[in-house]
Amino acid sequence: MSENRTALLEKLGGVEKFRTCEQCGCCSSACPITGKDDFNIRRIVRFIELDLAEEIANTPLPWRCTTCGRCETVCPNGIAVLDIIRPLRSIGPADFVPEETPPCAAACPAGIDVPGYVRLIAQGKPEEAYKLILEKVPFPGILGRVCMHPCETKCRRGEVNQPVAICGLKRYAAEKSEESFKAAADVKENTGRKVAVIGSGPAGLTAAFYLRKKGYEVTVFEAREKAGGMMRYGIPSYRLPEEVLEKEIAQILSLGIKLETGKRLGKDLTPDQLKNEGYGAAFIATGLQESRKIKLEGSDSKDVLWGVDFLSDVSAGKEIRLKDRVLVVGGGNVAVDVA
């Protein structure tokens, strides 16, 4: 049995559940692209029934499916037809991957399979949706609260009435799957190779998470007292509750990632020091923590505070003296958070 076929059967959970197909054709009749470029969902199911999954995976057909789910809606035996498509895509050649992706997924900076996890939630499978989200980002709960969700502006459902609440669904998947993080992370066997990550903001912790998943020994060095970077020091707790931030950081560290705070690169540790301690690589993720300033007369006055600096000081619990009346210049998220 080939490695691809073994992996596919594991993801499918066997082929027996697909053998209840009666080849009635309801799925093909409901499918909006039947016949286009030789696509027929019933044919794909038939290949699975006959244990010929690897053969169909080596064709472009799995990538032509739009994953709209109409086939599942009309199937008289309730076969989860779309559970076939993603495993087939995972073992098929990359040559078949289409250049075009769904507008929502294309708009996502992280490239999350938006249609995939929305469909899984609709099927009552939030833990599987959570696992799918973790393939691209390790902070579903955080992003489910603070993401700017450009995916929703591109959602085609908005052309009918209103976009799907994609961001809220990400938060839902995270809240319903809190206990399954380690299993979903699927950490590989240790490679024995060490990587240093400098900075524990979203970029640093994301790098640490995916490096650890691949089996690397990871240590995160953070200059400040607590991990989180701008998630902690730039976003107020009314938008991102501290307990949510702490929980998702703790989940990442629970995979065996070490965290050392109060360690600033260039002061408390150097590249040579890291090399001498056996680190084979370093990922620099010190972030962009300075306010974007405007040049105006008087802007250098001691009474002028800059947005990001102010939010950072508030989050750190520093005492800030303000006068009775305060003018906030700007109308974006930072300005609203400051106000």
Secondary structure, 3 states (H helix, E strand, C coil): CCHHHHHHHHHHCCCHHHCCCCCCCHHHHHCCCCCHHHCCHHHHHHHHHCCCHHHHHCCCHHHHCCCCCHHHHHCCCCCCCHHHHHHHHHHCCHHHCCCCCCHHHHHCCCCCCHHHHHHHHHCCCHHHHHHHHHCCCCCHHHHHHHCCCHHHHHCHHHHCCCCCCHHHHHHHHHHCCHHHHHHHHCCCCCCCCEEEEECCCHHHHHHHHHHHHCCCEEEEEECCCCCCCHHHHCCCCCCCCHHHHHHHHHHHHCCCCEEEECCCECCCECHHHHHHCCEEEEEECCCCCCCCCCCCCCCCCCCCCCHHHHHHHHHCCCCCCCCCCCCCCCCCHHHHHHC
